[in-house]
Amino acid sequence: MHTTTFDTLEFTEQLKAAGVPDDQTKGHAKALMSVIKQTETCFEDLVTKTDLQRSIAILEYRMTIRMGLMLVTVAGMLFTALRYFPPLAQINDQPPAQEMHQPTPVPTLPAPPPTPAH
């Protein structure tokens, strides 16, 4: 924080030398001191060039990270879409799939009668 020094004694002496009465010089000095303090508090809220450059650098970094994340997300979505929904040309170039048939059941013959033992 920048502090402005103000010599009230020198100020009052300059006013006296200019012909201002003594009690008025003290009032002028107090009024000028309050103006200087108010001005200093106003300047505390001002942004410097360095502050702006630092903020811009941080924002550029954050935007780079976000753009990278968006690029990775879009690439992932594209690869997922291609995996589950292949292009039509690729589907048409494949030979037709064979039809699946249920196997026909084989009739079972009745068991032969038992033969007598000799």
C-alpha positions in Angstrom: 0.0 0.0 0.0 1.3 3.4 -0.9 1.2 6.0 1.8 1.3 9.7 1.0 3.2 11.9 3.5 1.8 15.3 4.2 3.5 17.8 6.4 0.7 19.7 8.1 3.0 22.1 9.9 4.6 23.2 6.6 1.2 23.6 5.0 -0.1 25.8 7.8 3.0 27.9 7.7 2.6 28.5 4.0 -1.1 29.4 4.5 -0.1 31.9 7.3 2.6 33.4 5.0 -0.2 33.9 2.4 -2.3 35.8 5.0 -4.7 33.2 6.1 -5.7 33.5 9.8 -4.3 30.9 12.2 -7.5 29.0 13.1 -8.4 28.7 9.4 -5.0 27.2 8.6 -5.7 24.4 11.0 -9.1 23.7 9.4 -7.6 23.7 6.0 -4.9 21.3 7.1 -7.5 18.9 8.6 -9.7 19.1 5.5 -6.8 18.4 3.2 -5.7 15.4 5.3 -9.1 13.9 5.2 -9.2 14.3 1.4 -5.8 12.6 1.1 -6.9 9.7 3.2 -10.1 9.2 1.1 -8.0 9.3 -2.0 -5.7 6.7 -0.7 -8.5 4.4 0.1 -10.0 4.8 -3.4 -6.6 3.9 -4.9 -6.4 0.7 -2.9 -9.2 -0.8 -5.0 -7.5 0.0 -8.3 -6.0 -2.8 -10.3 -2.4 -2.6 -11.6 -1.1 -3.8 -14.9 0.7 -6.7 -13.1 -2.6 -7.8 -11.5 -4.3 -7.8 -14.9 -1.5 -9.8 -16.5 -1.6 -12.4 -13.7 -5.4 -12.7 -14.0 -5.2 -13.1 -17.8 -2.5 -15.8 -17.4 -4.7 -17.7 -15.0 -7.7 -17.5 -17.2 -5.7 -18.6 -20.3 -4.5 -21.6 -18.3 -8.0 -22.5 -17.2 -9.4 -22.1 -20.8 -6.6 -24.4 -22.1 -7.5 -27.1 -19.5 -11.2 -26.8 -20.4 -10.6 -27.0 -24.1 -8.4 -30.1 -23.6 -11.1 -31.8 -21.5 -13.7 -31.0 -24.1 -11.5 -32.4 -26.9 -11.0 -35.6 -24.9 -14.7 -35.9 -24.3 -15.7 -35.4 -27.9 -13.1 -37.9 -29.0 -14.4 -40.4 -26.5 -17.9 -39.9 -27.6 -16.9 -40.3 -31.3 -15.0 -43.6 -30.6 -18.0 -44.9 -28.6 -20.4 -44.0 -31.4 -18.2 -45.7 -34.0 -17.9 -48.8 -31.8 -21.6 -49.3 -31.2 -22.9 -47.7 -34.5 -20.5 -48.6 -37.3 -20.8 -46.7 -40.6 -23.3 -48.2 -43.1 -20.6 -48.8 -45.7 -18.8 -51.1 -43.3 -22.0 -53.0 -42.7 -22.8 -53.4 -46.4 -19.3 -54.7 -47.2 -19.6 -57.7 -44.8 -20.9 -61.0 -46.2 -24.5 -61.8 -45.1 -24.7 -63.6 -41.8 -25.9 -67.2 -42.0 -29.3 -67.9 -40.7 -29.6 -69.8 -37.5 -31.8 -72.8 -37.5 -33.0 -74.8 -34.6 -31.8 -78.4 -34.8 -34.5 -80.8 -35.6 -35.1 -83.2 -32.9 -34.1 -86.8 -33.6 -36.9 -89.3 -32.9 -36.0 -91.7 -30.2 -36.7 -95.4 -30.8 -38.3 -97.4 -28.1 -35.9 -99.7 -26.2 -35.8 -103.3 -27.5 -37.4 -105.9 -25.3 -35.1 -107.7 -23.0 -33.8 -111.0 -24.3 -34.2 -114.1 -22.2 -31.0 -115.3 -20.6 -29.7 -118.9 -21.7 
